């Protein structure tokens, strides 16, 4: 592990030297994340928790910097003459427990790392460490993952802002001291994105893109340039008992000015009214004209049972971990939500996704599992036929059954109902492929 860290330091120092000779527009600054953990190697494919955590740690590093997970830091503590800074614990997608993260200080004045390894040899050694010691180094930056910086010094261009209203909803911050409550703030964020995705006028950035900013201090102007949007919504969530406080502010990414801000102190059961109001305020700022159907959709109450909603958010969060254990936990949570409100369409569809995931990952080979997923998707649509996620679930089920024409129809319905939902386009592309 000491070798891996020394190699990462060599790489960053070598890059700094190279960048110093280039104009600002041609410089490439990479982030490096180092983790010690189990990986699975199949041919040229490398994956597993070790890789997932390394990628998350990398995203928390600053440009030109290095971050270590707790397991990596424990192996090198006291063995390298470098200062470090504890960045706290961070929740990692698909990982059950928060991960400790440390930042190495490489600024001038820090004591040098003792190393006699030449840069080229160090780079080769990293690949060896990854394969044999299970120390994973994730490299990210202006280019792509990997080592293409050796041949491609020019950074990728910034995305152009589209010629229609555009917005990115950053992950709302969980203001409680309990990291386990992240599922609630994440769920509120996702539901606002879902609500905006149903509106045909604006261009809305997908969940997977905006959640790369979770847990990071960001400059809104940089986010606007990176994602190619005019507006950025940011906010916070603080649940306490049967009440919740939500703050939201919409920022013009070009100027940095707040164009709208609001604070809501409501009972949990009013959460949908808050989400609707936030969505309407954004739509008003974007000067988007809603259709009659979109107007009706924004005012729809999903469930009258706050606990059923909370259980469904927990179920969706568990499902993202994609492990057999988390899948079983998700199914249990969705079932509890349906026990409280049998008419809650999103809970039924969530349970359907859990069954489909079990089928996809071979945790169940019983054909009844796929049929159960279909029944739940149809149950959700029977209660809310505007639920794009239910149509997308049906499209995936039809695809697994090789019913391609039916899958295309459902995927197209998804896009019609949610014109800015990236997952809908991905599903249609997958079916056509």
N, C-alpha and C positions, 0 to 999 in steps of 0.2 A: 504493500500500500504506500510505503514511503517512496518507492520508485515511481508509482503512478503520480503522486503529488509533485515530486520533483520534475517529472516529465511535463506536467501541466504548466508548472512555473516556467520551464524552459520555453514551451510553446508561446506563452503569453509575452515573455520577454523578447523572443525572436520576432513575434508579430509587432510589438511596439517599435522595434528597430526598423522593421520593414515599412511600417506606417509612417514613421518619421521622415522617410524619403519620398512620400507620396503627397499629392494634394489632398485636401479634405474630402473631396468628392470620390476619391479612389481608395481611401482608407477602409479597411475592414477590421472591425473589432468584434471578437467572438466571446461568448460566455462559455465557461466550462463548469460542469457539475460532476462531482466524483462521489461514488457510492460503493460500499462493500456489501454485496448481497448475492443471493442465488440468481443464476441466469440459466437459460436453456439455449443450447446451440444445436440448430438443425440445418446442416448445410451452410448456407450463407446467412441464414436467419438467426438473429439473436434477440431473445425476448425474456420476459419474466419480471418479477418484482424488482430485481436489481436494476433492470433497465428503466422501468417505470419511475422508480424513485430518483435515479440519476437524471432523467429528463426533467423531472419536477424541480430538482435542486438547481439544475442548469438555468431554468427559467427565472430563478430568484437572484441569480448573479447579475452584477452590473456589466455593461459592455467592457470587455477587456479584463474581466475579473474571474475569480474562481470561488465556487462554493462547495462545501463538503457536507455530506449527511452525517448524522451522529455516529453511525457505525464506522464511517471512514475516519472521522475526527478522532474517535477513541483509539484507533490504531496508530495515529501519527502524533498524538499529543505529546509534547516534550521531546520529540525526535527531530523536529525541524526548527531552525531559528527564524521562524516567521510569526508575526503577530496575527491573531485571529479575533473575530467578533461574532458573538452569539446572536443569531437573528430570530431566535424563538422557535416554537414548534409550528409546523405547517401541515395542514390536511392535504393528503395526496390522493388523487383519484385512483380508485381500485385498491387502496391500501387501508386496512382497518384502523391503524393507529397513527396519530400525528408523528411527523418526522422532525427530529432536531436538525437545524441547519446552521452552519458556521461559514463566515466569509473570511477568506485569507486576505490579509493586507499586503499589497504589493507596491504601494506607493513609495516614492523616493524617501530614503531614510530608514526603511525597514531593513533589518539584518538580512543578508543574503542567505539563500539556501546553499548548503555545501553540496556540490554536485560536480562530478567529473565527466558526466555523460554528454556527449555531443548531441545537438538537436536532432539530427537525422536518426541517430541510434535511439534517442529517447522516443521518437515517434513510433519507431518499430516496436519498442518495448511496450508502449501503451497497448497495442493490439495483442501482444502476448499476454499482458496482464489481464486484459478483458477475457481472453479465452481460457486462461489456466488458473487464475487466482480469483476469478469472479469479482474483480474490481471493475466497475463500469464507469467509463468517462463519457458523458454526453456533451457534445460540442454544438453550440447553436450560435447563429449570428446573422449577418446580412445575407449570407449565401444560404446553403442548405446543410443538413446534418452531414458530418463526415469530414473529409480532408480536402475538399475541392478548392479551399482557399489557396492551396499551393499553386493552382493553375489559373484561378479566376479572381484576380484582385478587385475587380469592379463590383460594387454593391448593386443589388437589385433596385430598380426605380421605385419611388413612392407610388402608391395607388392614386389614381386620379379620382377626384370627387365626382360622383355621377351627376347627370343633368336633372335629377329629380331629388326631392327631399330625402335625406339619408340620416340615419341615427344608429349609434352603438350604445347598448345598455351594459354598462360595466357591472360586475358582480357586486351586489349590495353588501356592505360590511356588516358583519355580525358584531354588535356592540356589547354583547354579554361576555362574561369571562369564561364561558363554557364553550369550548370548540365543538362539542357535540351538537350545539345548536346551529351549526353552519348549514345544516340541511334546510332549516327554515328560511334563512336569508337567501340561500341559493334557490329555493323553491319560489320565493317571491320574485326574484330576478327572472327566472325562467318563465314564470307566468306572465310577466310584463312583456318579455320578448315574444311569447306566444300570442298575446293580445295584439301587439303591433304587427306581427307577421300576418295576421288575418286581414289587415287593411291593405287594399290594393295600391294605394298611392306611394307610400314611402319605401325606401330601400333599407332593410333592417339587417344588421350583421348577426350572423348565427351564434348560437350559444357556445359552441366549441372554440370559436375565435375569441370571443370576449373573455371567456373564463381562463384564458392564458394569462390574463392580468390579475387574477385573484391573488390577494395577499401581497401585491406589489404596490409601492408608491409610484404613481404614474403622473406624467404631465399630460393634461387633456389635449393640448395642441399636438403633442407627439402621437397620441392615440388617434386623433382625427387624421393625421397624415399617414400613419401606418395602416389604418383600416380603410381609408378613403371615404370618410364621412364628414358631413358638415356639423352635426350635433352629437354630443355625448351626454348620456344620462348616468349620473352616479348618485349613490344614496347609502342609507344605512337602515338596519332593522334591529329593534330591541324588544323582543317579546318578554313579558313579565306576567306570569299567571294567566288570567283571561284577557289581558290587554296587550297591545302592541304599539310601539312608537316607530313610525317610519318617516324618514326624511328623504327627499328627492330633489335634485337640482339638475336642470337641463342647461348645458353649457355650449355656447357657440365655439367650436374647436378652432376656428380661424382667428377669432379675436380674444378668446379666453373669457368673455363676459357671460355672466349668468343671465339667461333670458327668462327663466322661470324657476321658482323654488317653493317648496311647501313642506310643512311638517304636520303629520297626522298622529293624533293620540286617540286610538279607537279600541273598541273591544275586538277580540280575535274574530268574532263572527262577522265583523264588518270588513274583513280583509279584502273581499272581492270588490266592495265599493271603493276602497282605496286604490286597488289596482286599476279599476275602471277609470277613476278620476285621473290618475297619473297618465294613463293611455290617452284619454281625451285631451288633457292639457298638452301633451306632446303633439298630438294630431293638430291641435289648434295652432301651435307655434309653427308647425311645418306647413300650415295652410293647405292641408289635405282635405278634400271633400269626401265625406263618407257616403257610401251607398246606403239604401234603406236596409239592406240585409246586414251591413256592417254596423249600423247604428243599433239594430236589435241584438246583434251578437255581443256588443260591448256591455250591454246591461244585463246579461244573463247571469243569474246566481247559480253557481256550480253545485253547492250543497248547503243545506241549512244547519249542518252539524259541524262545528269547528273542529271537533276531535277527529272526525272522519277525514277532514282536509289535512290535518296535521299527520295522521297516520299514513295518508297517501303520499305526502311529501317525504316522510321517512322511507316508505317503500320505494319511491323513485330513486332516492339517494342510495339505498342498499343495492338496488339493481345495477347501478353504475359500477359497482366494484367487480362485477362479473366473476364471482367465485361461486362454487357450489353452495357454500355455507351462506353467503350473502343472498343468493337467489332464494334459498329456503326461507330466510328471514324476510325478504321482500314479499314473498307469497303470503306469509303469515300476517304481515302488516296490512296488505291489501284486503285480505279476508276479514280482518277486524274492522277495517273501514267500511266494507260492504255490510257487515253485520249491523253497524251503526246507521248506515244510510244505504239500503239496497238500491236506491235510485241514482247513486252517485256514479255517473258515467266514467269519469276519469279513474276511479278506483277499479272498475271492471276492466277497463282497457289496460291499466297498469298490471293487473293480474294476468291479463292475456299476454302482455309482453314478457312477464316472468315465465310463463309456460313456454313461450316461443324460445326464449333464451335457453331454457333447460333442454329443449329439443335441438337447438342449433349447436350447443356445446356438448351434446351426447351424454348429458346427465340423465336423460330419459330417452329410450329408444322405442317407447310405446307410441304407436300412431295416435292413440287417444289423447296424448299430450298436445299434438298439433290440432286435433279437432277441438279440444277444450279451449285452446287459444282462439280459434275461429268463433266459437260460441260466445266467448267473452267480448270479442270485438263487435259482434253483432248485437250483443246485449247493450254495449255502450252506445252504439248507433241508434238503437231503438229508443234510447232516452235522450240522445242529442246527436242528430244526424249531421250537425255542422262540426263535429269533432274531427279535425284533420288527422290527429294522431291515431284515431280508430281506423280511418281509411288506410293510413300508411301501414298499420298492423295487418290489416286484411291483405294489402298488396304483398307484404312479405310472406304471409301464409300461402297465398296463391302461388308465389314464386317457388316456395319449397315443394308445393304439390305439382309444379310444372304446368300450372294453369296460367300461361303467360298472358293471354288476352284479358282475362279477368284481372290479373295483376296490374296490367297497364291501365285499365279503367280506374282501378282504385287509386293508383299512384297519381293519375291525372286529377282525380277528385281532390286529393290532398293538396296539390298545387293550386287548384281553383279556390279552395277554401282558405289556404294560407299562402298567398303569392310570394311571401318573403321567407318561407320556411326552407332552409337549406336541406334539411333531412328529406323533405318531399322530393326535391330535385335529385338528390342522391339515390333515393329509392327507385324513381323512374329510370334513371340511368342504369342502375343495377339490373332492373328487369329487362330493359332493352339490350343490355350487354349479354 
